[in-house]
Amino acid sequence: MIAFHVVIPARLGSTRLPRKILREIAGKPLLQHVWESVRDSGAQETVIAADAAAVVEVCRRFGADAVLTSEKHQSGSDRVNEVAQSRGWADDAVVVNVQGDEPLMPPALVQQAAQLLAQDREADLSTVCHAIDSREEWLNPNIVKVVMDARQRALYFSRAPIPWKRVGTNPESLLPKGLAFRHIGLYAWRVAALARFSQLPAEPLETCESLEQLRALAQGFRIKLGITDAAPPRGVDTEEDLLAVEKILTRK
């Protein structure tokens, strides 16, 4: 088992659902649910990287290790890197980036992402995916798809339906089952690789698809993929998501 840290980037200024990380779900701030779930992953320590003092204050009230990070960061990866550098974590240490709006993220999936870097010592980072069985999901541009090589390393990520079957006109037969995978936005990094990544400018492919991981691929980073049998429950991006997650947590 590889030792690892977890950092939860928590941005108060969400555009689609303002201040969502502090919204109450089943009697607790959304962010508290994320933190409580991640604590069961086996991480050495779990840190919340906030972009506002108000978030840090709330986190400390429920007992979390929270730090205020720079307002200048463009992404959650940059916040994770700031924490890794300020804590002095070793270059070969592993840190998992868990989004602050994923209150139902399974702890086992967090652990799986970290352990992938123990399996592939040459990989710079790792992430997870699951098979797509629905044609509608495969065609949905809001769902990120990934294709991999024989070593289960990422070849490309896209909002487009990939891979595309060249032969066949029946729409129902277009979905290439066994080859199409949905990417789950959970990343485990080696600290040195994350530090290098954070210094790089955006790549044209990244800008085109609005997918940060394409910067890593374009710059030659090796991304190990783990396949999970099922998708994790939904995150919170909209008011509808918030209500759906609340129902699940209330039942628990």
FENDA-V963101 format. One record per residue. PHI is phi in degrees with one decimal (none if undefined). OMEGA is omega in degrees with one decimal (none if undefined). Layout:
BEGIN
PHI_OMEGA ; PHI_OMEGA
END
This chain:
BEGIN
none_178.8 ; -89.3_176.6 ; -76.8_-179.2 ; -154.2_174.4 ; -109.9_172.9 ; -125.5_171.3 ; -123.1_179.0 ; -109.0_175.6 ; -70.5_-174.6 ; -126.5_-177.1 ; -105.8_-178.2 ; -73.5_-173.6 ; -85.3_176.7 ; -67.4_-177.7 ; -82.4_-175.7 ; -77.2_-179.2 ; -139.9_-174.1 ; -54.9_176.1 ; 56.7_-173.6 ; -62.5_-175.7 ; -67.5_178.0 ; -103.2_177.7 ; -66.7_-179.5 ; -79.7_173.2 ; -131.6_179.6 ; 51.0_173.3 ; 85.4_-179.7 ; -136.1_173.1 ; -59.9_178.7 ; -49.7_-177.1 ; -62.4_178.6 ; -65.4_177.5 ; -62.7_178.7 ; -61.5_-177.6 ; -61.0_-178.7 ; -64.7_179.3 ; -67.0_-176.7 ; -65.3_179.5 ; -59.3_-179.4 ; -88.3_-176.2 ; -84.6_-177.4 ; 93.4_179.7 ; -65.8_177.2 ; -63.3_176.0 ; -153.0_-179.6 ; -126.1_-175.7 ; -121.2_173.3 ; -97.7_179.7 ; -103.0_-173.2 ; -94.2_176.5 ; -108.0_-177.7 ; -148.3_-179.5 ; -61.5_-180.0 ; -62.7_178.8 ; -69.8_179.1 ; -59.1_-179.1 ; -61.2_179.0 ; -63.7_-178.6 ; -61.4_-178.9 ; -68.0_177.5 ; -66.6_178.4 ; -96.4_169.4 ; 93.2_-177.2 ; -85.0_170.4 ; -82.3_-175.8 ; -128.4_178.7 ; -130.0_177.1 ; -89.9_-179.8 ; -106.8_-173.2 ; -60.7_176.0 ; -73.1_-174.3 ; -82.7_-176.6 ; -63.2_180.0 ; -94.0_-175.6 ; -151.3_175.5 ; -64.3_178.9 ; -60.0_178.8 ; -64.8_178.1 ; -66.7_178.3 ; -62.0_179.5 ; -62.7_178.6 ; -59.2_178.9 ; -65.0_-178.4 ; -59.2_-179.0 ; -72.2_-177.8 ; -68.8_178.9 ; -84.9_178.9 ; 70.3_179.2 ; -66.9_-176.4 ; -62.9_-178.6 ; -57.8_-177.4 ; -94.1_175.8 ; -67.9_-179.1 ; -110.7_177.7 ; -129.2_-179.1 ; -103.0_177.7 ; -93.6_177.9 ; -111.2_-177.0 ; -62.7_-177.5 ; -75.0_179.0 ; -115.1_-179.1 ; -117.3_-176.1 ; -68.4_-178.5 ; -110.0_-179.6 ; -63.9_-178.4 ; -65.5_178.3 ; -56.4_-179.2 ; -63.1_179.9 ; -71.7_176.2 ; -62.3_179.2 ; -64.4_179.8 ; -60.5_-179.9 ; -59.0_179.6 ; -66.1_-175.8 ; -67.4_177.3 ; -60.3_179.8 ; -75.7_172.5 ; -78.3_179.6 ; -73.6_-177.4 ; -123.5_-174.5 ; -68.8_-179.3 ; -90.5_-178.8 ; -73.7_178.5 ; -89.6_178.5 ; -152.8_179.4 ; -141.6_177.7 ; -155.2_-174.1 ; -130.4_-179.0 ; -152.9_174.3 ; -143.3_-176.4 ; -65.2_176.2 ; -95.1_178.6 ; -110.5_-176.4 ; -103.9_177.2 ; -61.7_-179.4 ; -63.0_178.9 ; -66.3_-179.1 ; -64.3_-178.5 ; -85.4_-175.3 ; -75.1_-178.8 ; -69.5_176.7 ; -81.4_178.2 ; -105.5_-176.8 ; -84.9_178.8 ; -104.2_178.4 ; -140.2_172.5 ; -121.3_-172.0 ; -132.8_177.6 ; -93.7_-175.7 ; -68.3_178.9 ; -97.4_-176.7 ; 59.2_170.5 ; -108.8_-175.5 ; -66.6_172.2 ; -96.6_-179.6 ; -165.0_172.8 ; -116.6_-179.9 ; -156.8_170.5 ; -83.8_177.4 ; -78.2_177.9 ; -74.2_178.4 ; -124.0_-8.3 ; -74.4_-177.6 ; -100.7_-179.6 ; -78.5_-175.9 ; -71.7_-177.0 ; -101.3_176.9 ; 112.0_-177.5 ; -114.0_179.4 ; -73.0_-177.2 ; -55.3_-178.5 ; -70.7_-177.5 ; -97.9_-176.5 ; -69.7_-176.8 ; -63.5_-178.8 ; -82.7_-175.6 ; -59.5_-177.0 ; 90.8_-179.6 ; -121.0_-177.0 ; -97.5_-178.0 ; -131.2_175.6 ; -92.8_179.0 ; -80.3_175.6 ; -105.5_-171.6 ; -74.5_-179.5 ; -132.8_-173.9 ; -126.3_169.3 ; -112.5_-176.2 ; -119.8_159.9 ; -80.3_-171.1 ; -57.5_-179.9 ; -63.6_179.5 ; -67.0_178.8 ; -64.0_178.7 ; -62.1_178.9 ; -67.1_-179.7 ; -60.0_-175.7 ; -66.9_179.1 ; -89.8_-174.8 ; -87.7_175.2 ; -74.6_177.8 ; -61.1_178.0 ; -96.8_177.7 ; -55.6_179.0 ; -64.0_178.8 ; -60.7_-180.0 ; -66.5_-178.7 ; -61.2_-175.4 ; -95.7_-175.1 ; 56.7_-180.0 ; -134.1_-174.9 ; -62.2_-177.0 ; -66.2_177.8 ; -71.5_173.2 ; -63.8_179.6 ; -62.4_179.7 ; -63.2_-178.3 ; -62.5_-179.1 ; -94.5_174.0 ; 87.2_175.5 ; -68.0_179.2 ; -96.9_-175.5 ; -109.6_178.3 ; -83.3_179.6 ; -111.0_171.3 ; -111.3_-179.3 ; -105.0_176.2 ; -108.3_-174.8 ; -71.7_-176.0 ; -144.0_178.2 ; -71.3_173.3 ; -69.5_177.4 ; -59.8_-173.2 ; -66.2_170.0 ; -87.9_-177.2 ; -119.3_176.7 ; -119.5_-175.6 ; -133.8_176.0 ; -61.9_178.2 ; -62.7_177.1 ; -60.7_-178.6 ; -58.4_-179.3 ; -67.2_-179.6 ; -66.4_179.4 ; -66.4_179.3 ; -60.6_177.9 ; -61.2_-179.4 ; -65.4_-177.6 ; -68.5_177.9 ; -66.3_177.5 ; -63.9_179.3 ; -65.4_none
END
